[in-house]
């Protein structure tokens, strides 16, 4: 899992609560105060909400996550996506600084969680509110970083890379560390006071941005000598010549770049899911399409691991409707359904019949990931939300998240066969016939893929 923090760093964690995003390349207070674009578009800015002067991140229809040490009380208001949500309950992690808040009302969208343990070396985007970049730290004329400046509580973003995975005390858990090494990118960032609770997003192996950490602490404070004189807080890319306190309270020399630390989501994933997904577990979830003259065939939608991929053209005038059928062991009730899509356009309605919930999706465009969340599902014993991931990629007959020559070859090899449970994925237009129309559809989608 990674090395355990030295005792000296544990004290640093206690003393150095994380604060606002400080950029290496500029001290402009207006820099990076709007959503990142280009390759960083959709990297998490859209999921940040305002929480008592800090940030929080929705992770389910009625739950958001932040740092416990920023405080707050039941009844306080969380502002998100132009609306306000009153908190009604809180849940603290037994082994970290994470806190999940439940709200009244339903969030229109929420962030996916990073559950894999392969964060090391991955690029990240971090968000926070707090101080501007302050004065240069250059005691001998050589720039080593900047002090924390004035606090403006403006939301900013920056980039870095996961440079280490470290463990704190038992009640702190695991952290992703990011070194402010003056060598990453024009947007390279460190943190300062006010950034606690802000989110860190990284991309998974399929290029999807997911919530990987919640800002907790930074290295510091610093002193200019072993007596602890001249103490200051700063974002330093070179700590040489300064001192930090060890576990005994003594000031000891330090060197190298300063780091910021975010509480690791993947280490707390099981606890998070236990809070936000407390509903009954489905026996199955499938995407169902009726193939003309043949019957209905189902594509499984696993609740964990890689999502099931619907490769067939949908129903309706624009071919963008899909039906998802969720089966439970016992009769259930449900308050509603929310669908979170990559482009934000998809809609959903649900109907419940005994132990089966049918979800009708509309306005689903091709080449994206969805999360379908049934809200407040109850079977009389368990009650809570049920989340179902789903991929939409027309022509991906072999379910490898890409449409290419392999899919076209598979469809071509099946041409002329009767549609059945072994080849129905190649009946892309669901007309009950495997022929040149399906091959042409596959060829027309070649080169597309899921993010």
KENUTI-917134 format. One record per residue: residue in one letter; x, y, z of N, C-alpha, C in turn. Coordinates in pm, whole numbers, plus 32768, in hexadecimal, padded with zeros to 4 digits. Layout:
<rs>
aXYZXYZXYZ/...
</rs>
This chain:
<rs>
x80537F8980008000800080008057807D8000/x80CE80818023811B80FC80288158810D80B0/x81BB816380B882068171813581B581BD819D/x81D881A4821D819781EC828981DE826F82A1/x819382D882BC81CE835B82D5822A8358834E/x8299839E834382EE83B083B682A58404841E/x82CC83F3849C828884398509828F84D084F5/x82FE84FF84BD830C858F84A6829D85C4844B/x8279857383E6821285A0838A8187859A83C8/x81738542842980F1853B846B80D385BE84B2/x813885F984EF8124867A8531810B86E684CA/x815186DE845B8137873D83EF80A6873583C4/x807186BC83BA7FE486AD83927F8986F283F5/x7FA786E784757F53872484DB7F5987BC84D2/x7FCF87F184B67FE3888184B97FC288C68437/x7FC6887F83C87FBD88C183477F4088A182FA/x7ECC88CB83287E5088AF82E07E5588ED8255/x7E1E88A681F27E2D88D081677DDC894C8149/x7E0B899980E57DD08A1880C37DCB8A2E802D/x7DC68AAF7FFE7DA18ACA7F737E0B8AA87F0C/x7DDC8A907E917E348A687E237E958AD97E02/x7F168ABB7E057F818B197DE17FC78AE37D65/x7FD38B367CFF800C8B0B7C8180A18B2C7C79/x80EB8AD47C3A817B8AE67C29819A8B527BC2/x814A8B597B59816D8BAD7AE681418C3E7AF1/x80E18C5B7B4980AD8CE37B4F80708D027BD7/x80748D827BFB80328DB17C737FB38DFE7C54/x7F868DFA7BD77F0D8E3F7BAD7E968E077BFA/x7E518E5A7C4B7DE08E287C9A7D6A8DFA7C45/x7D678E1E7BC47CFA8DF57B6C7D1A8D777B1D/x7D938D427B2C7DB98CCB7AE07D6F8C507B13/x7D438BFE7AB67D038B7C7AD57C8B8B897B32/x7C3B8BF17B1C7BC38C057B6D7B438BE47B1F/x7B548BAA7AA97AE38B737A5E7B058AE37A39/x7AA28A9A7A0C7AB38A0C79F27B2389F3798D/x7B7A899279A77BE3897079477BA7893778C7/x7BEE894D78577BBD891B77D77C2488C27795/x7C1288AD77137C6F885976C87C7387CC76FF/x7CED879977127CFE871177457CCA870177D3/x7CB88772781B7C8A876D78A57BF5878A78B3/x7BB0879778447B1F87AE78497ADB87397891/x7A7C875A78E77A3386F379307A8186B1799F/x7AEC86F479CD7B4586B67A307B1D86CF7AC1/x7AA086FC7AD97A6E87047B617A3A878A7B8E/x7A5E87F57B497A2D887A7B717996887B7B7F/x795188347B2578BF88347B21788187EF7B9A/x78D387A57BE6789F875B7C5878BC879E7CDF/x78F788167CDD791988587D5B78A888B37D8A/x788788A87E0C782288FD7E49785D89477EBF/x781889AF7EEE78478A057F5B781189D37FE1/x786F89C180407849898C80C2788F89DD8130/x78458A33817778758A8681E779008AC081CC/x79148AFB815879938B39813679F78ADC80F6/x79D78A5D80EB7A3089FA80AF79E889B98038/x7A188945800E79DC88FE7F9F79A988757FCA/x794688447F84791587BC7F9478F387857F0B/x78EB87007EFF78D686C07E7E7864865B7E87/x77F5866F7E3E778B860B7E3C77BD85867E05/x779885177E4877C384927E1C774D84337E0D/x76D584637E24765A84157E1775E784797E16/x756E844E7DF174FF84AE7DE474E685037E5F/x750184D07ED874E4851D7F51755D85277FAF/x75D685117F7C764C85117FD276C0855E7F92/x770885AC7FE4778685E67FB677F285C7801D/x787085CF7FF078E185AB8044793F86228050/x7980862E80C479E0869980DC7A3C866C814D/x7A8E86C7817F7AE686A981EF7A9C86BF8272/x7AA9866282CF7A64866F83507A9786E7839E/x7B1A870483917B54876C83E87B2887FA83C3/x7AE1880C83527AAF889283337A3288B38384/x79F3884D83C079818865841878FC886C83D0/x789D88B1840F781588B983DB77B388748437/x77338896842976CA885D847D765388338428/x760B87CF8457758D87AA8417753388258413/x74FC884283A174AC88BA838D74F48924833D/x757B891A833375C5897682DD75A58958824B/x75BD89BA81F6759589B08169760E8998810F/x75FE893D80B27661891F804B762D89577FC8/x767C89AC7F86765389EB7F08769389A17E93/x764089767E34767289277DC4761B893B7D49/x765C89587CD9761989627C5775A389C47C5C/x75B78A347CA175528A9C7CA474E18A867D05/x74EA8A207D5974808A047DBB74BE89EF7E44/x746B89F27EAA749889DE7F34745689637F6F/x74A589177FBB747788997FF474988899808A/x7433888280DB7446887F816C747787F68198/x74DE87F481EA75128775821B74B8873D8288/x74A586B88285744C867882E57493860D8339/x750A85E383117554857E835D75E5857F8330/x763E8549838576CB853F836176FF84B58387/x7767848A833E77A484088353783C8418834D/x788183F983BB7912840883C27956838283A9/x79C0838683597A10830E83427A5382E483C3/x7A56826383E37A978234845D7B2F82368454/x7B67824983DB7BF8824083CD7C3582AD8375/x7BED831D83657C26838B83177BDE840C833A/x7C06847882F77BCA84FB830D7B50851382B4/x7B2284AE826E7AB084BF82157A2D84C98262/x79D6851F8232794F852A826978EC853381F6/x788384E381FD781784E6819A779E852881D9/x77648587819276EB85CC81BE767585A18169/x7605858781A97588856D8162753785ED815C/x74F5860680EB74A7868080DB7416865E80BB/x73C086BF80D2733786B4809F733986E4800E/x72E986A67FBB72EC86C67F2E734686667EE2/x734B86777E5E7394861D7E0673F5866E7DB1/x7475864B7DB174D6868D7D5C74BE86697CC9/x74D186C87C6F74BD86AB7BE1752D86587BA4/x75A186527BE7761386057BB7767085EA7C2C/x76C985897C1A7729856B7C8577A385267C49/x7812852B7C92789284FC7C5F78A184657C6C/x78DE84267C08790183987C16797B838A7C70/x798A83177CB179F583007D127A6582AC7CD5/x7AE182CD7CFB7B54827E7CCF7B6A820E7D34/x7B5881917D097B5E81217D667BDB80CB7D56/x7C2780DD7CEA7CA0808D7CD57D1380C47D29/x7D7A80717D3E7DEC80997D927E6880B57D3F/x7E5680E77CC47EC581007C697EDB81967C52/x7EC381E97CB97ECB827A7CA87F5A82AD7C92/x7FBD82657CC6804782957CC2807182B57C32/x80A6832E7C2080D783587B9D806E83967B44/x7FF083957B6C7F8783CD7B187F7D84657B2B/x7F6184AB7ABD7F4B853B7AC37EC985577B0D/x7EC285CA7B4F7E4C85EE7B9E7E26867E7B86/x7DA8869B7BA37D7487237BA87D3B87377C33/x7D6287A57C757D3887BE7CFE7CEE88437D05/x7C8A884C7D5D7C3788C37D6A7C3888F57DFA/x7C3089787E0B7C2E89AF7E927C048A407E95/x7BF48A737F0F7BD28AFF7F277C2D8B337F96/x7C628BA77F887CB58BD87FF57D118C487FCD/x7D938C367FE47DF08CA67FD57E248CB67F48/x7E498D307F297E958D4D7EB27F288D2B7ECB/x7F798D2F7E6180088D1A7E7380448D987EB0/x80968D857F1880D18DF67F5E815B8E1B7F2C/x81AB8E547F8982308E867F6682908E147F49/x82F48E317EF8835A8DCD7ED783AB8DA97F53/x83CE8D2A7F5E84298CFB7FC784B18CE67F84/x850F8D417F9E85938D3B7F6085F98D797FBF/x86158D36802E866B8D72809686F88D938067/x872E8D48800887B48D677FD787B38D927F45/x87408DC57F1687328DF07E8D87098D837E2D/x86F98D097E5D86D28C977E0A86418C757E2A/x85E78C7E7DC685598C647DDC85438BD47E08/x84F98BC27E7784D98B3C7EAA84438B237EB6/x83F38B887E9B83638B7B7EA383238BFE7ECA/x82A98BF47F01825D8C6C7F2582118C567FA7/x82058CC27FF581B48CBA806E81218CB68048/x80CF8C8D80A8803F8C95809380168D288094/x7FC48D5080337F988DDB802A7F158DF28070/x7ECE8E5980407E4E8E7C807E7DE38E198054/x7D858E0280AF7D198DA480947CA88DEA804B/x7C7D8DB07FD97C0E8DED7F907B9A8D8C7F7C/x7BAA8D0C7FA27B418CA77F987B0E8C937F0A/x7B618CB27EA77B3C8C9C7E1C7B618C0D7DF5/x7B068BC97DB27B228B3F7D867B878B427D15/x7BF38AF27D257C5B8AE77CBF7C798A537CA7/x7CC18A3C7C3A7CEE89B47C1C7D8189B67BF5/x7DBF89457C047E4A89347BDA7E6388A27BBD/x7EDA88857B8A7EFE87FC7B677F7B87D17BB3/x7F9087517BB8800887177BF2800986847BCB/x805586337C12805A85A47BF88062855B7C7E/x802784E67C88803084987D0380BE84637D0E/x810A849A7D6C819784767D7981B084107DE8/x814D83F67E3C815F83957EA680DB836E7EE5/x80DA82FA7F25806882CC7F74809D82B07FFF/x806C82FA806180A282F480E8803382DB814D/x805A82A681C07FF982858228800F82DC82A2/x7FA3830F82D97FAB835F83527F8D830B83CC/x7F63834F84367F3A830B84B07EBC82BA8494/x7E96825E84EE7E20820B84D67DA1825984B7/x7D9282D084F17D19831E84D77D29837B845F/x7D9E8373841B7DB383C683A57DAC83748324/x7DD582F7832A7DCD82A182B67E3782BE824E/x7E1782A181D17E7582AF81637E6083328118/x7ED0836480E17ECC83E180957F1083CF800E/x7EE1841A7FAC7F2A842F7F307F7C84AE7F43/x7FFE84A57F2A805785187F37807885507EAE/x808485D47EA680AB86177E2A811B86797E49/x818D86677E08820286BB7E2181FC873A7DCB/x821387AB7E0A821A882C7DC382A9883C7D90/x82CA87F47D25835587E67CFC838288467C91/x832E88A87C6C835989137C11837B88DB7B87/x833A88697B62836588267AE882F787D77AA4/x827887F97ABF820C87A47A8881C687E47A12/x818988577A228144889879B3812A892979D7/x80F78973797780DB8A00798D80748A1479FB/x802289B07A147FBA89BB7A7C7FDF89737AFD/x805F89507B0E808789067B87805F89547C05/x8028890C7C677FED894E7CDB801A89107D5E/x801889647DC58023893C7E517FA589707E95/x7F92894F7F157F1B89797F5E7F4089D57FD2/x7EDA8A1C80047EED8A7480777E6C8A7780C8/x7E668ACC812E7DF48AC881897D728AEE8141/x7D0B8A9D81527C8C8AB281107C6B8A4780AA/x7CD089F880827CB98990801D7C87890D8058/x7C8988FF80DA7C58888381177BCC886280E6/x7BB487E480CA7B3287B8809A7B2487BB8004/x7B8187FF7FBF7B7C88027F2E7B9E877A7EF2/x7B7687667E777B8386E47E377BFF86DA7DE1/x7C3386607DD97C9A863C7D787C5F85D37D1A/x7C6A85EC7C987C39858F7C337CAE855A7BE1/x7CA984DA7BC07D08849E7B657CBC844B7AFF/x7CFE84287A927CC083D67A2A7CDD83437A42/x7C7782F07A2D7C8C82617A397CC9822B79B8/x7CD781A879AF7D17816B793C7CCE818178BA/x7C4E81A978C07C0081C578487BF3825A782D/x7C3F82AB78787C3F833A78617BCD838578A0/x7B84834778FE7B14838879407B4483CE79BF/x7B1D844D79D07B4284997A487AEB846B7ABE/x7B2E84467B2C7AE784177BA27B2284557C21/x7ACE845F7C877AF984977D077B5984377D4D/x7BD484657D657C3B840F7D9F7C6A843B7E28/x7C4C84B77E507C7C84E57ED27C3685647EFF/x7C3C857C7F837C0685F57FC17C788639800E/x7C8F86B97FF17D03870180277D03870280C0/x7D7A86E480F67D8786D881877DF3873281C1/x7E6F872D818E7EDD877281D07F50878B8170/x7FB387D881A2802B87F9815680A587F081B2/x811C87ED8177819687F581C781A5888281FF/x81D2888B827D81E2890B82BF819C89098346/x81A38977839381E789F48372827F89E68378/x82C58A4E834883568A4F8343838F8AB183A7/x840B8A9A83CE84578AF8842284DE8B0E83E0/x85218B79840885A18B9B83C886188B618414/x86008B28848C86708AEC84D5863B8A7F8532/x86968A3A8574867289CA85C9862E89F5864A/x862D8A78866585E68AAB86DB85548AC986BD/x852C8ABA863F84A18AD3861984818B658601/x84E78BB585E984D18C4485D2849E8C5D8544/x84588CCF8536842C8CFB84B283CD8C9C846D/x83708C6484B483168C01847982BD8C3F840D/x82A48BF383A382518C23833582158BAD82EA/x81A68BC582A481668B62824D81848B8881BD/x81A18B24816B81C68B4180E181B38AC88088/x81AB8AE3800681AF8A7C7F9F823E8A7B7F69/x828E8A1C7F97831C8A177F73833789A47F14/x837A89C27EA583A989567E4F8438892E7E73/x8475897D7ECC84FA895D7F0184FB89807F94/x84FA89187FEC84F5892E807C8580893880BD/x85E98930806C86728931809F868B89AF80F3/x86C7899A816986EA8A0981BF86808A2C8226/x860E89EA822185A38A068280858E898E82DC/x853A89A283418525893C83A88490892283BA/x847088A283DB83E8887D840183F0882E8484/x8380882184C8837F87DA8547837287448533/x83BB86F8858783AC866785858347863C85EF/x833B85B9860482D88585866182EF85AB86F1/x836985D687118388860187998379869687AD/x835286DC87428345876D874B83C687B7872F/x84308770870884B087B186E984B087DF8658/x84F3884E863F84FE888385B7857788448574/x855E8800850385C787B684BE85D187E5842E/x864987DA83F1865B88088367860387B88306/x85D987F8829B858D87B5823285C487DC81AA/x859D8795814485CD87B280BD856B87798058/x8588878D7FD78530875C7F6E84B487B27F5F/x8458878A7F0783DC87D77EF4837987BF7F64/x832788247F8082B988127FDC824B87C07F99/x81F887817FE9818C872B7FB8810587597FED/x809D873B7FA18017873F7FDC7FE186B27FDF/x7F80869B80387F4D861580537EB58616804C/x7E7D85B480047DEC85A87FFB7DC4851E802D/x7D5A8519807C7D29849980AF7CFE8441803A/x7D2F83C7803A7D20836D7FC87C94832D7FC4/x7C4C83467F587BC6830E7F497BC982777F3F/x7C27823F7EF37C2681AE7EDC7C36815F7F5D/x7C8081957FBF7C918150803F7C1281528093/x7BBA81AF80747B3E81BF80C07AC3819B806D/x7AD9815A7FFC7A6E81417F9C79FD80EC7FD8/x7A228083801F79BA802A80597964807580BC/x79A480C8811079568116817178FB81798129/x792F81BD80C378DD821E8079786281D9803E/x787781677FFE780781217FC077A380F18028/x77D480CE809F777880A18108771B81108135/x7748818D812676F581FF814D7693822480DE/x76C4822C8063767082627FF7761F81F97FAE/x764581797FBA75FC810E7F7575C880AA7FDB/x756580D380267531807C808F74B080358066/x748D803F7FE874147FFE7FB974287F6A7FA1/x73BD7F217F8373C97E927F66741E7E7B7EE9/x74687E0D7EE774C07DED7E7774707DA67E0A/x74737DD97D8F74287D977D2374607D0C7D05/x74097CB37CD974377C317CA774747C417C1D/x74407CA07BD074777CB97B4B744C7D437B1B/x749B7D797ABE74787DF37A7674A37DDF79E6/x744A7DFD798774667DE378FA74347E5678A5/x74737E657830743F7EBC77C873F57E637765/x73757E7D775073207E24770272F17E687681/x73057E24761172D27E52759072847DE0754F/x72157E01750F71C67D9F74C671F27D9E7434/x721D7D2A740472487D19737A71CF7CE9732A/x71AB7D3572C6712E7D1E727B71207C8D724D/x70AE7C50726F708E7BCA724370DB7B5C7288/x71347B8072E571897B1C7327716F7B1873BD/x71677B8E73F971517B94748971B47BF474CB/x71AE7BFA754F72047C55759C72837C0F75C8/x72F27C5A75C373727C2775F273AF7C8E7650/x73F27C5B76B874257CB0772474BD7CB67724/x74F17D2E773C757F7D41775675907D5B77EB/x75DB7D07783375EC7D1A78C476307D9F78E5/x76047DDD7951763F7E59798476727E3F7A12/x76F07E137A2077267DF67AA677267E737AFD/x77117E617B7E770D7ED17BDB77987EFD7C07/x77FD7EA97BF078877ECC7C1578E37E9D7BA6/x79607ECE7BAB79BC7EAE7B40799C7EFF7AC3/x79C37ECD7A4E79A77F1379D179137F0C79B1/x78DC7F7E7986784E7F847968782C7F3378EC/x77B07F0378E7777F7EC3786F776C7F2B7802/x77817F027784777C7F617715770B7F3C76B6/x76B07F9976A276447F89764376787FB275B9/x76807F51755C76BB7F6A74D876547F78746A/x75D27F69748E75697F6A7429752A7FF5741D/x74F2801173A774AE808F73937430809273E9/x74148104742473A2810E747D731E811D7432/x72B4812D747E722E813A7447720A81CD7434/x719881E573F87166826D73E7719382AC7365/x715C8322734A7176836572CB7209838972B8/x724D83A5732772DB83C7732073358353734C/x72FA82DE735D7344826773847395827B7405/x736482CB746273AF82E974DC736682C0755B/x73058263754D72BF822F75C272ED81A375E3/x72F98186766573238101769272D180D9770B/x72C28056771D72778021778F72D67FD077E8/x72D67FF2786873267FA978CB72C77F66792C/x72DC7EE6794472857E98799C72D67E677A13/x72A97E8C7A8B72EE7E687B0772957E0A7B57/x72CB7D977B7A727C7D307BC072B27D1B7C4C/x72587D217CB0727B7D0B7D3B72427C867D6A/x72737C577DDC72457BD77E1171B77BE07E46/x71917C567E78710D7C697EB670CA7CE57E7D/x70477CF57E9170047D6E7E6470437DEB7E9F/x704A7E567E4E708A7ED27E7A70317F4A7E59/x70527FB87E9B701E803B7E76709780947E59/x708180FE7E0C70EC815C7DED70B281E77DDE/x70FD824A7E0F70CC82D47E0770DD83107D7C/x714282E37D32715B831E7CB071DC82EC7C74/x7209832E7C0A728583087BC772CD83857B97/x735183827B9D73A683EC7B69740983AB7B0A/x741F83E97A97748783B87A3D74EF84267A2E/x756D84047A4775DC845F7A347627843479B7/x762D848C7954766C846C78D476E284C878BB/x773C849E786377B384EE7847778F8576780E/x7725857C77BA770085FC777E768F864377C7/x76588604782E75F08642787E75678648783D/x7553860477CC74D6860E77827474859D779D/x74A5852B77C8744F84B677D973E584CD7845/x736F8492782F73038498789072D2840A78AC/x728983FA7919725B8375793F71D7837D798A/x718383177975710B830279C57109827079EE/x70C982547A5F70C781CA7A907038819C7AAD/x7026811B7AA76FA780DD7AD16FCA80617B21/x6F7980457B876F937FD57BE16F207F737BDA/x6F437EF47BC66EDF7E8A7BC76F157E177C1A/x6EDF7E097C946F097D9F7CEF6FA07DAB7D0B/x6FF17D4F7CDB70817D527CF870D37D847C81/x70927DBE7C1E70D77DEC7BA570C57E837B93/x71347EC77B7E71327F567B5F715F7F677ACE/x710C7FA57A7D712E7FBF79F2714D805379E1/x71C0807179A871EB80FB799271ED811678FC/x71A3817D78D271A481A7784671FE82207837/x7269821077E972CA827B77D072A982C1774E/x72BC8344774A72A7839276D0731883F776C0/x7329842A7647738F848E7626741B845E764A/x743383DE763174B683A3764F750B83A675D0/x757183F975CD75C984007559763383937561/x766D837674EE76CD830874E47754832E751F/x77A082C97548782982DC75747835831E75FB/x77EA82F1765F77F4832D76E377D282C87750/x77F382F077CA77D8829F7840776382DA788E/x770F828478C3769D82AD791476A6826D799E/x766982B17A00764C82717A8175B782837A9C/x757182147AA674E182157AC274D081FA7B57/x749482577B9E748482477C2E73F082437C53/x73C581D07C87733F81C47CBF734481FA7D4C/x72EE825A7D6C72F5829C7DED729482607E52/x72C782517ECC727882257F3E722A81A47F20/x727381417EEE723880BE7ED4722680737F58/x71B480347F6C71997FEB7FE8715A7F657FC9/x718A7EFD800C71497E79800371097E538088/x70F87EB680E070BE7E9F816371257E8381CE/x71A07E6481A5720D7E4C820472807EAE81EB/x72AD7EB5816D73177F11814572DA7F8780FA/x73177FFC810D72E3807380CC735680D080AA/x735A8101802F73C3815D800473CC81627F6D/x7437819D7F3C744B81AF7EAC748D81357E6E/x747081207DF074AE80B47DA374E580F07D22/x756980E67D0E75AB81227C9A75D180B77C35/x75B580D27BB575D180737B49762280BB7ADC/x769F80987AC776ED80D57A5B76CC809679D4/x76DE80E5796A76BC80B478E4770C8102787D/x774080BC7819778480FC77AA772D80F5772D/x7734815D76DB76EA8163765C774F817275EB/x775C810D759677BA81157526778980BE74B3/x774480FD7455770E80B773E2777E80757392/x776E7FF1737977CE7FA8732778387F5D7373/x783E7F6F73F878A57F2A744778767E9C7466/x78767E497401783C7DC3740F788C7D68746A/x79107D81747879617D2C74D079797D697559/x79397DDA757279397E1975F779C57E3B762A/x7A1B7E7175D27AA27E9875FE7AB17F2F7607/x7A417F7876017A3C800976117A6E80567597/x7A88801075297AB2804F74AD7A6680117439/x7A4A806173D27A10802B73587A7C802F72ED/x7AA17FBA72BC7B0E7FB3725B7AF97F3A71FE/x7B657F1571BB7B5C7EA871597B307E247197/x7B507E0F72177B297D9272597A927D847262/x7A4E7DF2728079BC7DEF7289797F7DD77200/x79B47E1E719B797E7E0D711479937D7E70E2/x7A077D4571007A237CBC70D579C67C5A711A/x79AA7C71719B794F7C1971E478C27C2171A8/x78957C99718D78107CAA7153780A7C6C70C7/x78737C7F707978787C476FF178727BAE6FF4/x78B87B74705778BA7AE1706078337AA77086/x77DD7AFA70C1775A7ACA70ED76EC7AE67087/x770D7B2D701E76A87B536FBA76627AD76F82/x75DF7ADC6F7F758F7A6D6F4C75627A0C6FB7/x759A7A157031757079BB709D74E979E770D5/x74A3798B7113742A79AD715D745279EF71E0/x740B7A577205742A7A9F728074037A4A72F8/x74627A357354744779E973CE749C7A217440/x749E79D874AE74E37A087524757A7A0C7517/x75B279D474AC764479D4749B76777A41743F/x761F7A7A73EC764F7ADA738876017B5D7385/x75A17B6F73E075467BE273D7758D7C6873E1/x76067C6C741E764C7CEC7429766F7D25739F/x76767CCD733A76967CFE72B3761B7D2D7266/x75A47D15729B752A7D4A725C75187DDA728C/x756B7E33725775767EBA728D74F87F0C727D/x74AB7EF4721474307F41720273B57EF87237/x73CA7E87727873617E3772BC72EC7E15725F/x73077DFF71DE729A7DDC718372887D467175/x72D57CF971C572C77C6971C473107C257153/x73617C70710773A97C387095743C7C62709E/x74977C04708E75267C23708B75507C2C6FF9/x756C7CA96FCD758B7CBB6F3F75E47D356F29/x75E97D636EAD76407DD26E89761F7E546ECE/x75A27E666EF8757C7EE16F3F75C97EEB6FC3/x75D37E7B7009761D7E79708776B27E91706F/x76E67E54700477737E686FE2778E7EFB6FC3/x77347F396F7877457FC66F56773F801F6FD3/x76E57FFD702F76DE804970AD7761803D70FA/x77967FC5710378167FB07148788480037107/x788C7FFD708378F48049703D78E580DF7052/x7867810E70597850819E7069787C81D070F2/x78838177715678AA819E71DE793C818071FD/x7983814C71997A10812871B07A6081A171DE/x7AB3818B72427B0481F872797ACA823972F3/x7A4D821873157A108250738E7A3381F97406/x7A248231747D7A4281E874F77A09822C7570/x7A0D81E875DF79DF8221765C7A51826976A1/x7A3582DB76E27AA0832477277AD082D877A1/
</rs>
